[in-house]
């Protein structure tokens, strides 16, 4: 039966190659990928809301608020058990794991990644983890897309394109913002904006949003419209908002990275669960709005009801005092990223998209409230507009995606009334954060290792190249104790290369090199065969490539600086082989051709 199925599928592949062009088939697959991303979003959202309604809506509402403390620990423990005994593989954060697959695994994602986030993200968020569903939705769609691409034998370029289509589909289905979703795929996944890529992205985005409408109808995650028009006199205040969101974006990145580093020092997964779970539980118990994604908080702020968000504060503070409300809102901003970082550190699965929107909306609302309540200014601004623009400002800074931020808010508000303030605030926030942190939270680790795909085509091609495939090891090895005669008979005669690595036979470490030109004048003088030793004529290579440290860009730079044609390669101090400039450039040209198809 299996053999018949395989034969049938093989026949289909042959028929497809003969009758459907590669580009046409990509269009078909992009529609399929958009649909699967939409379905993934539906499953993740429904599961998460089921858990959240069951726990927060029933136990907390009808019993006791103390359950807020216990839920995150239980949820993280369940995630740990599911990962260990069901998935049996590490479930990485959504978008960073997808970026890593593109840059280092040629767009190949393992099969367990198709369901890993579906099993773990709803438990993380539904039980109070302070993260979002967008990252897991993108990861799920990307993994399905990658495996569909492999099934139909797509090349690396088309696999990466379809992963971008999955990302666009995921965001389109969540926010019902198809244009912003396409821009997100281009900005975050560094896809080239060409006709060849534009149409598949558009088809995937449309397919996903239709799927979302089919399951959810007209319901949208952020259901609001702009009521107040942009006033040119507000421009200085939107510049201030840009500066503030930029500074908080830097704070977000710093806190996130430092907390992750502290958790990396904890070796036991159970200890991570307990430390992170207790930390989140305590924060959620003291500050209930930190529970889960927080879109209810955003919607309340846009509608001008901050008191609804803060009414359950454990300190029973006076919410009629506007400065007390501002103080509490600032507390939400400062503690949200701590709660999110603790969730990730403890092993929770989620994304930072929702926490970014949460913090940005509160920040914009706070800035507007402060402006409106400073008596000497005697100026009033729209709190709802600042709430919306604040989301874009923080998204531009934290995610390094200013265009996505602008178009997402413009689309979800149903118009472009706020386009100018969105551009002002996003540009300032992005520029300020980019200056301090060259890489976003999504790709910080990849960026540091030089493994990040960017819109710089040369850099992208170098990143995609596999160093191991350009290493040559067919060089005749000599040791320092050999005589000139031994070297001639055992190495020079038997080798067709003009370079000979001198290796310590016991430690396999590189001691130096000998070029054929170094011995050409004496190699035929047999009187010197027993008098001259390898150690007498070897010399230091012009540079050395360290396989476990050097990135491909570093290797290219070493060839340029040394003007060498061959450079030796070592790994952990041990000799591996050589890389030649000619082979490196040939591999680069091949990769460039494939990359630009």
N, C-alpha and C positions, 0 to 999 in steps of 0.2 A: 504493500500500500504506500509506504514511505517512498519507495523507489519510483512508483507511478507518479506520485505528487512531484517529486524532484524532476522527473522527466517532463511533466506537464509545465512546470515553472521554467525549466531550461528552454523548452520550445517557445514559451511566451517571450522570454528574453531575446531569443533569436528573431522572433517575429517583430518584436518592438524595434530592434536595431535596423531591420530591413524596412519597416513601414513608418516609423515615427522618428523624427529628428531629435537630436539631443536637447535642443532648445524647447521644442514642443513638449517633450517629456518632463522637462524641468517645470514648465508651467503647470502641468497636471500634478506633479508631486508637490508643488508649492500650495496648491489648493488643498491637497490631502493633508499636508503638514499644518496648514492653518486650521483645518477642521480638528485634527488631533490635539492641537494646542488649546483650542476652544473647549473641547471635551475635558482635557486635563484641568483647565481652569474651573470648570463647573464642578468636577469631582472634588478638587481641593477646597473650593469655597464652601460647598455644601457640607462636607465632612467637618470642616473647621467650625462653621456656624452651628452645626448639630451639637458638637462638644461644648461650645461656648454657651449656647442657650441652655443646655442641660445643666451645666455647672453654675455659671454666673446668674442665669435667669431664674433658676429654681432654688438651689442650695443656699446661695448667698442671699437672695431676695427673701426667702421664706424661713431661713434658719439663722445663720450668723455670718457676719462679715469676716470672722476669723478663718473661714474656709479659703479666703484669698491667700493666706499664708501657706496653706497646705497644697493647693492645686499645682503650683509650678514644680514643686519637688516631685509630686506624683507623676506629672506629665513628663518631666525629664527622665525619671526612672523608667517609665514605659518606653520612651524613645530609646534609651540605652538597651533595654531588653530586646526591643524589636530589631535594632541594628545588630546586636550580638547574635541572636538566635534565629531570626527570620531572614534578614537581608544578608547578614554575614560579611558585609563590606562596609567600609567607612562611607557615610553619606556626607559629602562636602557641601559647603554653601553654594547655592544655586548658580549665580552668574559667574563668580570666580572659577568654579569647577568647569563651567562651559568655556570660559576664556582659555583655561589651561588646556582643555581638550583640543581647541582650535590651534593653539600655538605650539604644543609639544606632541600631541597624539594624532595630528593630521585630521582633526575633526571626528575621530573615532571615540564613541562613548559606549561604556559597557552596558549590557542589557539590564542589569539590576538598577541602573540609574533611571530607567523608565518608570519604575514604581517606588524607588527609594524615598523620594520626597513626598509622594502621595501617602505613604504609610507613616511618615514621621512628622511632617510639617503640621498637619491638623492636630496631632497630639501636643506638639510644642506650643502652638498658638492658642488652640482651644482650651488648654489648661493654664493659660495666662502668660506664656512666653511673650516678651515684649518685642516681637519682630513681625515681619510682613509675609504675605503669600506670593508676592510678585516674583521674587527670586526662585522659589521652588517651582512655580508655574513655568517660568522660563526654562529651568533645568529639565523639568519633565518633558516639555515640548521639544527641547533641543535633543534630548536623549532618544526620544521616539523618532525624531527627524534623522538623526545620525544612523540609527539602525535601519530605517527605511532606505536611506541612501546606500548603505552597505548591501542591503538585500538586492537592490537594483544595480549594483556595481557602479555607482557614481564615483568620479574622480575626486581628489581632495578639494579642488576649487569649488565644485558643485556641492560637495558635502558641507563646506563652510557656508556657502550661500544659503542652503536649506536650513542650516542651524540659525542663521540670521532671520530667515522666514519664520521659523518657530518662535523666535524671540519677539518678532513683530506681531505674530498671531497671539501670543500670550498676553502682551500688553494691550492689544486691541480688544480682546475679549474681556479683560478685566475692567478697563476704563471706558470702553466704547469710544476710543479716540484713535481711529486708524492712521491718520497722518502722523501724529506724535509717535505712534508705535513704529512706523517705518523709520522715522528720524532716530528713534532710540536704537534700532538695530544697526543703523549706519554709524552713529556716534560711539556707542559702547563696544560694538563688535568690529569696528573699523572696516566695514564693507565699502567697496568702491561704489560710488553713485554713478552708475551707467545705465543705459537702456537695458542691457542684459540682466542687471541685478534689480532694476527698478520695478519691472513688471512682475517678477516672481514675488517680491516683497509686497506689492500692491495686492496681488491675488491672494496671498496668505493672510494679509490683514483683513481683506473683505470676507474671506471664508470664515475666519475666526469670529468676526463681529456678527455675522449672520448666525453662526452657531450660538453665540452668546444671546442674541435676541430670541432665538428659538427656545432656549431653556429659561431665560430670565425675563423675557419680555422687555418692557421699556425701563425696568429698574436699572438705575445707574449707581455706581459706588459713591460718587460725589455729586448729588443732585442739586445743583444751584445755578443760578443765572446772575449775571452782573446787573445790578440795579442802579448803581451810581456811575456816571460817566467820568472819564479821566479829565482832570482840571490841570491846566498847565502850571498853575501855582503850586501844585503838589510835587513838582519835579524835585526840588531840593530834599524833600522828605523821603522820596523814593531812592535818592542817592544815599541818604542816611541808612535806609533799610538795606540797600545793597552792601554797605560797609558792615552793618551789624550781622547780616546773614553770612557774609564772608568770614567774619571773626568766629561765629558759632560753627561754621563749617570746619574751620581749623580745629576748634575745640572738639567737635564730633570725631574728626579723624584721629586726633591725639589720644583722646580717651579710649576710643575703640582699640587702637593699636596697643596701648599700654596694658589694658586689661587682658587682651589676647596673649600678650607676652607673659603676663603673670600666670595665666592658666596653662601656658606651654610648659611651665616649670613643674606643674603637678603631673606626676607620672600615672597615678591611678585614675581610671575613668569614673569610678564610684566616688572618689573624693571630689572630682570636678562637678559631678552631679549634685553632691551634697552642698559644696561651697556655693555653686551658682544657684541652685534651687533655693537655699535658705536666703541668699542675697536678694533674689527676685521676689521671693515670697514676702520678705520684710518690706521691700519697696512697694509692692502691689497692695499689701495690707495697709500701709501708711498712706499711699497715694493710689487709690483704685483706678483712676483714669489711665494708669500705665498698663492695665490688663489688656493683653492681646494687641491687635493692630491699631486701634484707636481712631477709626474713621468716624465713629459717632461723635467723638470730641471735635473733630474737624468740622463736621456738619453743624454742630451746635454753635461753634464760634462764628462760622460764616453767617448763620441766621441771627447772630447777635445775642446768643443765650449762654454766656460763659458761666453764669451762676448754676446752670443745669449740670455742667461738667464738674463743678467744684463743690456741689452741695453736700456730698457725702464725705467731706474731709474730716479726718479723725479728730482734728483739733477744734472742730466746731467754731471756726473763725467767722467773723462778721463779714458777709459777702455784700453788704450794702455800701461798704467802704471801697471805692474803686481802687485805691492804692493797695489794699489787701488782696483784691482780685488780681492785680498786676503782679504782686509778689508771688502769689500761688501759681500763676501761669508761668512765671520765670522759673519757678521750682520744677514745673513739669518739663520745661525745655532742658534744664540742666540734668535732670535725673533720667529722662527717657533714654538717652544714649548709654548711660550706665546700666540700665535695666536690659537694653538690647545686647550690649557687649557681654553681660553676665549670662544671658540666654545662650549666646553663641559659645562662649567659653565652657559652659556646662555640657555642651554636646547637643544643644537644641538645633533644629533645622528651620531656617526661615530666610528672610531677606531684609535689607536695610532700606528698601524703597519706601515702605509704609512709615517706619520711624522718621525718615527724612521729611515726608509730607506732614506728619504729626507735629514735629518740632517747628517746621517752617510756618505752618498755619498759626501756631501759638505765638511764635516770634513776631510775625506780622501784626497780629492782633494786639500784642503788647506795645509795639512801637506806636501803633495808631492811638491806643488808649493814653499813652504817655503824652503824645503830641496834643491830644484833645483836652488833657487835664492839666497842662502847664499853663497857668493863668496868664503869664506875661506874653505868651505867644498869641493869644486871642485868635486862634486859627483852628478850624475843624477839618478833619479828613475822614474819608469813608473807611470804617473799620473792616467791613466785608472785603473791600478792594485790597486793603493792606494784608488781610488774612490770606487771600488768594495769591497775591504777588510774593508774600513771604514764603509760601510753599515753593514757588519757582526759584526764588533766590537760594534757598538751602539745597534744593535739588541740583541746581547748577554748580554749587560749590562742592557738595559732598560727592556727587556722582560724576562730576566733570562732564555734565551733559547739558549745556545751556540751551541748545536748540530744542531738545526734548522737553525741558522745563517750560520754555516759552509756549510751544505748541500744545503741550498737554493741558496747561491751564486755560489757554485760549479755546481749545476744543471742548473741554468739560464745562466751560461757562457758556458755550453756545454762541460765541462771537469774538470779535477782535477789539472790543472797546478798550481793553487793558494792554494792548500790544506794546505801546510805547513804555509804560512803566515796567512791564515784564522784561523788555529788552534792557532797560537801564539797570534794573536791580540784578538781573541774571548776569549781565556782562561784568558788573563790578564785583559781585560775589565770586564768580568763576575766576576772574583775573587775580583777585587777592588770594584765593585758596591755591590756585595753580602756582603762584609764586612761592608759597610756603611748602606745599606738598605737590610735587610734579605729577604724582599718580593718585588716582581716586582710591577709595576704600576697596572697590571691586578689584582693581588690578595692582594694588600697592606691592604685594609680594612678587608677582610676576614682573612688574616694572623694575624692582630692585635687582632681580636676577637676569634682566635683559631678555626675558622670554615673552614679552608682551607684543602682540600684533598692533601696529599703529597705522595711521593713514600715510606715514612716510613709506613709500613703496620700497626703497632700498632697504630700510630697516626691517620692514615686514618680511621681505624675501630672505634676508639673512637670518631672521628669527625662525623661519620655517625650515631652514636647511638643517640636515642631520649631520653633525660633526663626525660621528662614527663612520659614516659612509664615504668620507673623503680621506680617511687615514689609510696609508699604505704601510705594509709591514714586510715587504719583500727585499729588505736591505740586509746585506751580509754583515753580521756582527763580528767585531773584533774585541779582544780584551787587552788591557794595558801591558801585560807581561809578554805578549807575542812579539817575535822578532819581525823584521821587515820581510824576511824570506817566508816565514809562516803566513804573514798577511797576504803576500803576493799569491802563494799557492792555495791558501784556504779561503781567501775572500775575493781578491781582485780578479783572478782567473774565472771564478765561478759566478761572479755577479755581473749584471748588465747595468748596474747603477754606478754613479761616479761619487757617491758619498758613503761613508762607512761609520756607523755609530760605535763608539768605544764604551763598552758596558762592563760594569763590575760583575763578574760571573757569580758571585755569592749573593749579592743583594739585588741584582738586576737593576741597578741605578745607572743613569747616564753620566759618564765622566767627561765626555767630549766627543768630537767628531774629527774625521780625517777626510779630506777631499782628494780625489784622484790627482788634482793639480798639485797637491802638497808633496806627492811622492813620485810624480812623473819623471823628474830629473834624476832620481836615484833608483827607481824600481828595476832597472835593467843592469845595475852595477852589483853583481853577485858578491863582490868583496864586502859589501856593506850588509849583506843579508843577515849575518849573525852579530853584527856590531850595533845596528840601529834597532831600537825597540819602538813599539807603538806609543808608549808613554812619552817618548822623546819628540814625536811629531804631531801628536794630537793637540787640538786647541778647542777653545770654548765656542759653541755655536753662536751665531749673531743674536739669537733669541730662542726662547723655549716656550712652547704652548702647553699650558697646564689644563688638562682635560676637565678636571673637576672644579676649575675656577674661571677659566676664560670663556667669555661668550663669543659668538661668531663675529660680532662687531669688533671685539678685542683682537681676534685672530687676524682679521683683515688689517687692522691698524698695525699689528706687529710686522706683517709682511711689508706694509708700506714704509714703516720706519726703518726696518733693517735692510730693505732692498734685497732680501734673500729670496731664492727660488724654492728652497726646501727648508722647513723648520721641524725640529724633533718634537715629539709629543710625549708627555709623561702624565701618569695618573697616580696620585698619592705617592709621588716620588719615584715610581717605577717606570721604566722605559716601555713605550707602547708601539711607536712607529714614527712615521713622518707624514706631514701634509705638504703637498706641492702646490705652488701658486696656480699652475696650469689646471690641475684637477679641481681646485677650489673654484676657479673662475668658470670652468665648464659646468660644474654643478650649479653655480649661481645663475648662469645663463639659462640652463634647463628649468630651474625653479621659477625664474622670472617669466619665461614663456608660459608656463602652466598657470602662474599667478595672474597673468594679464589676459588670459583667454576669455 
